[in-house]
Amino acid sequence: MTTKIILAAILICSILIPFGVFLFGKKKEGGFKAALGFNVFFFFGTLVISDILLFGGKVQAASGETAAAAVDGWRYLAAALSTGLSCIGAGIAVASAASAALGALSEDSSIMGKALIFVALAESIALYGLLISFSILG
């Protein structure tokens, strides 16, 4: 119980300390990137340490029902990752394609159909991820 409380405190500090340094530190070029880098480093460092501490015990074989539940959990995790990561990629693609399309439309309004096609192609990445997650769960 105390290990979980200590790890939760370390995780919260690993998020708040770099953010506080960024907020209260000198505003300079690249300060946000440095704070984000420290935050990512401390966050994943905390995750690695917590994995070592929490899962460093005895290993026992799982019963049939527990093994089936574990496989079910991995399926849900895979479906969530495929949907989430494809939506993040689609958001990045739509952001760049839509801004370029708006810039092109401001110069020549006759290319609106072509611009919409490129934005729709970028958005389809999210739908592909959703279809993959349905096939994983199905």
Beta strands, then each sheet from edge to edge (+ up, - down):
end
